[in-house]
Amino acid sequence: MSRLLVKGGRVVDPSQGIDRALDVLLEDGKVEKLAARMGVSRSQLYATALASLVERHREDLITSRLNEIYGPGGEESSLDREAALLQSRSLPRGRQ
């Protein structure tokens, strides 16, 4: 199941008298249908939505949220030893 949450997107629906910023959740095939109607791929739709979020909330939202998670007293941001070892083993070795 694919899901896309568009926060603060402009919603225009003249039949209901709506023309304002709203949060919209697109689920299941609706993401694909919206992308097709806009003439873009699903990946491009996600990228556009993410770029819009980052542009509008660049520092205040994103930085503060990351600081809550990984800041002092928060979650450790480094890989645990076993995951780091597995990751290093999966990387291609340079030529000798």
VOGU-3710 file (C-alpha; in Angstrom, 3 decimals, decimal comma):
1> msrllvkggr> 0,000/0,000/0,000  1,395/3,408/-0,942  0,605/6,498/1,089  1,463/10,153/0,627  0,691/12,879/3,164  0,717/16,350/1,672  0,836/18,879/4,521  -0,393/22,383/3,903  -1,118/21,781/0,234  -3,521/24,077/-1,560
11> vvdpsqgidr> -6,809/22,285/-2,086  -9,224/23,732/-4,643  -12,672/22,192/-5,014  -15,208/24,686/-6,409  -18,058/22,191/-6,007  -17,572/22,346/-2,234  -16,375/25,952/-2,004  -12,896/24,901/-0,869  -9,824/26,971/-1,705  -7,378/26,833/1,198
21> aldvlledgk> -4,310/25,092/2,626  -5,142/21,638/3,989  -3,391/18,381/4,839  -4,337/15,609/2,397  -3,639/11,891/2,794  -3,564/9,889/-0,435  -3,748/6,110/0,002  -3,715/2,954/-2,086  -4,069/3,668/-5,818  -4,892/7,322/-5,299
31> veklaarmgv> -1,220/8,324/-5,354  -0,744/6,634/-8,710  -3,951/8,165/-10,081  -2,929/11,649/-8,970  0,547/11,219/-10,470  -0,957/10,027/-13,769  -3,394/12,948/-13,826  -0,499/15,369/-13,210  1,583/13,668/-15,915  4,446/12,697/-13,567
41> srsqlyatal> 5,729/9,447/-12,108  4,850/8,405/-8,579  8,489/8,943/-7,617  8,415/12,465/-9,030  5,211/13,191/-7,103  6,842/12,041/-3,847  10,017/14,021/-4,623  8,001/17,155/-5,354  5,995/16,790/-2,138  9,162/16,238/-0,102
51> aslverhred> 10,961/19,174/-1,742  7,970/21,375/-0,977  7,949/20,282/2,679  11,672/20,883/3,047  11,450/24,280/1,362  8,604/25,492/3,580  9,839/24,033/6,852  13,542/23,796/6,226  15,087/24,681/9,527  12,375/25,085/12,118
61> litsrlneiy> 10,600/21,770/11,639  13,261/19,439/10,299  16,234/20,534/12,407  14,285/20,752/15,644  12,699/17,319/15,060  16,052/15,703/14,320  17,493/17,355/17,428  14,640/15,895/19,496  15,435/12,421/18,230  19,230/12,500/18,128
71> gpggeessld> 20,070/15,348/20,546  21,240/15,006/24,152  19,116/12,403/25,915  17,645/11,265/22,604  18,179/8,205/20,495  21,720/7,209/19,552  22,325/8,071/15,892  25,208/5,723/15,155  24,838/2,159/13,930  25,250/-0,548/16,521
81> reaallqsrs> 28,486/-2,560/16,215  26,930/-5,571/14,489  25,059/-3,475/11,890  28,206/-1,427/11,198  30,234/-4,623/10,695  27,627/-6,108/8,329  27,474/-2,846/6,399  31,259/-2,652/6,024  31,378/-6,274/4,803  28,769/-5,509/2,121
91> lprgrq> 30,774/-2,651/0,590  32,906/-3,469/-2,467  36,635/-3,603/-1,835  39,044/-1,359/-3,719  41,537/-2,761/-6,237  44,861/-3,843/-4,794
//
